[in-house]
Amino acid sequence: MDIDALKQARQIVTGTKQTTKAITTEKAQHVFVAHDAAEHIVNPVLEVCKERNIPVTLVDSMEELGQACGIKVKAAMAAILQEN
């Protein structure tokens, strides 16, 4: 999935805590992870995504991911939420 999908998604969460919560509560449809985010933060999330078959897209930088989410700060990860 392309980062443009994140820009156009109706419901998203940003940041490590919110993304992890969305994954564990089975609300995350697709996860985006910044390539330059710290490995000790990203690796556990990637493992859970793999276990739960949640697709992951790597984004070039935390700055690019933050911009795609419409926030003024960098973001290590974000998720598109499932629509109910």
Backbone as CSV, one residue per row, in Angstrom:
resi,resn,N_x,N_y,N_z,CA_x,CA_y,CA_z,C_x,C_y,C_z
1,MET,0.848,-1.176,0.000,0.000,0.000,0.000,0.890,1.235,0.000
2,ASP,0.460,2.217,-0.672,1.210,3.443,-0.877,0.887,4.462,0.237
3,ILE,1.821,5.355,0.495,1.630,6.347,1.561,0.450,7.272,1.270
4,ASP,0.074,7.416,0.001,-1.085,8.237,-0.341,-2.365,7.674,0.284
5,ALA,-2.423,6.371,0.457,-3.583,5.751,1.100,-3.718,6.248,2.537
6,LEU,-2.588,6.476,3.181,-2.597,7.001,4.550,-3.144,8.427,4.560
7,LYS,-2.740,9.212,3.585,-3.200,10.604,3.491,-4.707,10.680,3.273
8,GLN,-5.249,9.705,2.567,-6.661,9.741,2.210,-7.557,8.911,3.140
9,ALA,-6.964,8.197,4.079,-7.739,7.334,4.973,-8.655,8.160,5.867
10,ARG,-9.788,7.576,6.181,-10.763,8.270,7.028,-10.332,8.271,8.487
11,GLN,-9.798,7.142,8.963,-9.391,7.046,10.365,-7.966,6.514,10.451
12,ILE,-7.114,7.287,11.111,-5.735,6.855,11.327,-5.338,7.119,12.769
13,VAL,-4.285,6.448,13.187,-3.635,6.764,14.456,-2.162,6.965,14.159
14,THR,-1.509,7.803,14.948,-0.087,8.049,14.752,0.664,7.815,16.056
15,GLY,1.919,7.493,15.905,2.773,7.281,17.068,2.805,5.829,17.510
16,THR,3.822,5.505,18.260,4.057,4.130,18.688,2.953,3.614,19.611
17,LYS,2.587,4.390,20.620,1.581,3.920,21.580,0.227,3.680,20.922
18,GLN,-0.234,4.647,20.146,-1.546,4.524,19.513,-1.576,3.415,18.468
19,THR,-0.487,3.281,17.711,-0.422,2.231,16.691,-0.398,0.858,17.348
20,THR,0.382,0.709,18.393,0.453,-0.568,19.105,-0.913,-0.930,19.677
21,LYS,-1.598,0.045,20.237,-2.933,-0.190,20.790,-3.898,-0.639,19.683
22,ALA,-3.834,0.005,18.533,-4.706,-0.358,17.412,-4.431,-1.782,16.932
23,ILE,-3.168,-2.188,16.958,-2.797,-3.540,16.542,-3.320,-4.563,17.550
24,THR,-3.085,-4.310,18.826,-3.470,-5.294,19.843,-4.981,-5.398,20.023
25,THR,-5.709,-4.333,19.694,-7.168,-4.389,19.782,-7.799,-4.774,18.448
26,GLU,-6.950,-5.176,17.511,-7.377,-5.653,16.186,-8.154,-4.611,15.394
27,LYS,-7.787,-3.350,15.569,-8.420,-2.266,14.820,-7.554,-1.781,13.661
28,ALA,-6.270,-2.160,13.655,-5.366,-1.715,12.600,-5.578,-2.538,11.335
29,GLN,-5.758,-1.831,10.228,-5.932,-2.483,8.934,-4.601,-2.560,8.195
30,HIS,-3.800,-1.500,8.323,-2.511,-1.427,7.645,-1.599,-0.532,8.482
31,VAL,-0.343,-0.927,8.626,0.612,-0.178,9.444,1.714,0.394,8.564
32,PHE,2.096,1.622,8.850,3.194,2.296,8.161,4.294,2.556,9.178
33,VAL,5.535,2.216,8.812,6.670,2.358,9.721,7.767,3.151,9.022
34,ALA,8.324,4.126,9.724,9.424,4.923,9.178,10.710,4.121,9.197
35,HIS,11.412,4.154,8.087,12.654,3.396,7.929,13.732,3.869,8.900
36,ASP,13.696,5.148,9.266,14.740,5.694,10.142,14.349,5.700,11.627
37,ALA,13.253,5.031,11.969,12.853,4.932,13.383,13.757,3.934,14.107
38,ALA,13.891,4.104,15.399,14.767,3.244,16.206,14.296,1.785,16.157
39,GLU,15.234,0.888,15.922,14.915,-0.534,15.790,14.264,-1.113,17.042
40,HIS,14.719,-0.697,18.220,14.160,-1.262,19.454,12.689,-0.859,19.650
41,ILE,12.258,0.173,18.953,10.853,0.584,19.003,10.052,-0.133,17.924
42,VAL,10.610,-0.220,16.750,9.910,-0.749,15.582,9.827,-2.276,15.560
43,ASN,10.897,-2.954,15.917,10.934,-4.416,15.784,9.819,-5.157,16.521
44,PRO,9.493,-4.812,17.765,8.386,-5.520,18.427,7.048,-5.330,17.698
45,VAL,6.831,-4.149,17.169,5.590,-3.872,16.438,5.558,-4.685,15.141
46,LEU,6.681,-4.750,14.457,6.741,-5.536,13.219,6.471,-7.015,13.483
47,GLU,6.957,-7.514,14.608,6.715,-8.917,14.969,5.228,-9.188,15.184
48,VAL,4.568,-8.303,15.912,3.135,-8.476,16.174,2.347,-8.390,14.865
49,CYS,2.727,-7.466,13.992,2.056,-7.353,12.692,2.208,-8.637,11.893
50,LYS,3.395,-9.211,11.944,3.648,-10.457,11.220,2.782,-11.594,11.785
51,GLU,2.716,-11.679,13.104,1.913,-12.718,13.761,0.432,-12.587,13.429
52,ARG,-0.046,-11.348,13.309,-1.474,-11.100,13.088,-1.820,-10.850,11.624
53,ASN,-0.829,-11.029,10.743,-1.019,-10.843,9.295,-1.531,-9.448,8.936
54,ILE,-0.974,-8.451,9.594,-1.306,-7.060,9.287,-0.245,-6.539,8.320
55,PRO,-0.652,-6.059,7.148,0.336,-5.567,6.185,1.074,-4.337,6.706
56,VAL,2.359,-4.255,6.342,3.216,-3.156,6.778,3.874,-2.530,5.557
57,THR,3.912,-1.198,5.537,4.616,-0.462,4.490,5.705,0.362,5.148
58,LEU,6.917,0.269,4.613,8.023,1.085,5.115,8.021,2.420,4.385
59,VAL,8.183,3.497,5.147,8.237,4.853,4.618,9.666,5.338,4.808
60,ASP,10.150,6.167,3.888,11.549,6.600,3.915,11.994,7.258,5.218
61,SER,11.160,8.134,5.768,11.607,8.857,6.964,10.453,9.164,7.911
62,MET,10.814,9.427,9.144,9.833,9.800,10.159,9.183,11.138,9.792
63,GLU,9.960,12.018,9.191,9.433,13.321,8.777,8.358,13.149,7.696
64,GLU,8.632,12.313,6.708,7.670,12.054,5.635,6.385,11.424,6.187
65,LEU,6.538,10.516,7.137,5.382,9.855,7.728,4.536,10.851,8.531
66,GLY,5.189,11.708,9.273,4.472,12.738,10.021,3.684,13.651,9.102
67,GLN,4.301,14.064,8.005,3.618,14.919,7.033,2.416,14.207,6.423
68,ALA,2.568,12.932,6.099,1.475,12.154,5.515,0.300,12.041,6.478
69,CYS,0.601,12.073,7.770,-0.448,11.988,8.800,-1.072,13.346,9.090
70,GLY,-0.503,14.397,8.501,-1.035,15.732,8.718,-0.639,16.340,10.048
71,ILE,0.500,15.887,10.585,0.986,16.450,11.854,2.296,17.189,11.608
72,LYS,2.658,18.073,12.521,3.837,18.914,12.342,5.101,18.334,12.968
73,VAL,4.991,17.129,13.497,6.146,16.472,14.103,6.416,15.160,13.382
74,LYS,7.574,14.601,13.638,7.929,13.319,13.039,7.117,12.194,13.683
75,ALA,6.939,11.103,12.930,6.215,9.946,13.459,6.974,8.666,13.110
76,ALA,7.154,7.797,14.097,7.838,6.527,13.863,6.924,5.538,13.155
77,MET,5.624,5.612,13.477,4.673,4.692,12.856,3.276,5.268,12.900
78,ALA,2.426,4.686,12.056,1.030,5.090,11.982,0.241,3.902,11.458
79,ALA,-1.063,3.955,11.629,-1.909,2.870,11.138,-3.212,3.416,10.585
80,ILE,-3.690,2.747,9.537,-5.037,3.002,9.039,-5.940,2.054,9.812
81,LEU,-7.013,2.607,10.355,-7.945,1.799,11.142,-9.029,1.206,10.259
82,GLN,-9.515,0.048,10.666,-10.618,-0.584,9.962,-11.867,0.244,10.168
83,GLU,-12.682,0.307,9.125,-13.949,1.025,9.239,-15.017,0.065,9.689
84,ASN,-15.807,0.484,10.644,-16.866,-0.392,11.170,-18.198,-0.077,10.538
